[in-house]
Amino acid sequence: MKIVFFDLETTGTLVNKHGIHQISGEIVVDGEVKETFDFHVQPNPRAEITQEALDVAGVTKEQILAYPAMGVVYGQFTAMLGKYVDKFNKKDKFFLAGYNNAHFDNQFLRAWFLQNNDKYFGSWFWSNSIDVMVLATPYLAAQRSEMENFKQGTVAKALGIQVDDSKLHDALYDIQVCKAIYNIVSPYKI
C-alpha cells in the first residue's frame, strides 16, 4: 500500500480564492517511510492572502511571496511522487492521508494541480482517501461530549499524545501529529 500523509498551509479557507504556501508530509510504502518532504511554495499569483491565515501559520506575506514559484515546487513534488508511483499505471496510485483532508486538503491539492496545468490528479491518487479525523470519530465517540472541539491537537491530547501547541499549524509538525493519531485509531498500523 502506498500512502502520502500530507498537510497543507494555505492563504485562507476557500479553495476557489486562496492558495497553498506549504506542503509537507511523508511517503509511506508498505509501512516503510520512504521520504519526508517539506515544500514552502509561493501561492498562486491570483490567490487572495488573508492575514488571519498567515497569523495561524506564523508567517508573513513577505515570507510566502519569497518562497519558490509554484511551478518549480510542483515539478519537485511530482518528481518525488514519480519515484514511487507510475502515473500511467491505473493500478499504481497513492492513498492521500491526513487530518480532515477529505474535506479540506485534498481539494486544495487538486486545485493546485489544475493551477499547474495538470488535469491528471487522478493518475497519482486514488479518489478515496484516508481521513484520520473520520477514523478518530468512533474511537473517541464516548468522550466526544467532554471534548472542547475535534481539532487535531485536541484529539491528539485526548489520545495521550504529547502536543507542542506552539508548533501546530506548521504542516510538517501537523503531519507528525496526524500519523501519531492514525497509529492509535486505525486498525492498520504504520
Residue, then its C-alpha position, 0 to 999 in steps of 0.5 A: m500500500k502506498i500512502v502520502f500523509f500530507d498537510l497543507e498551509t494555505t492563504g485562507t479557507l476557500v479553495n476557489k480564492h486562496g492558495i497553498h504556501q506549504i506542503s509537507g508530509e511523508i511517503v509511506v510504502d508498505g509501512e516503510v517511510k520512504e521520504t519526508f518532504d517539506f515544500h514552502v511554495q509561493p501561492n498562486p499569483r491570483a490567490e487572495i492572502t488573508q492575514e488571519a491565515l498567515d497569523v495561524a501559520g506564523v508567517t508573513k506575506e513577505q515570507i510566502l511571496a519569497y518562497p519558490a514559484m509554484g511551478v518549480v515546487y510542483g515539478q519537485f513534488t511530482a518528481m518525488l511522487g514519480k519515484y514511487v508511483d507510475k502515473f500511467n499505471k491505473k493500478d499504481k496510485f497513492f492513498l492521500a492521508g491526513y487530518n480532515n483532508a477529505h474535506f479540506d486538503n485534498q481539494f486544495l491539492r487538486a486545485w493546485f494541480l489544475q493551477n499547474n496545468d495538470k488535469y491528471f490528479g487522478s493518475w497519482f491518487w486514488s479518489n478515496s482517501i484516508d481521513v484520520m479525523v473520520l477514523a478518530t470519530p468512533y474511537l473517541a465517540a464516548q468522550r466526544s461530549e467532554m471534548e472542547n472541539f475535534k481539532q487535531g491537537t485536541v484529539a491528539k491530547a485526548l489520545g495521550i499524545q504529547v502536543d507542542d501547541s506552539k508548533l501546530h499549524d506548521a504542516l510538517y509538525d501537523i503531519q507528525v501529529c496526524k500519523a501519531i493519531y492514525n497509529i492509535v485509531s486505525p486498525y492498520k498500523i504504520 
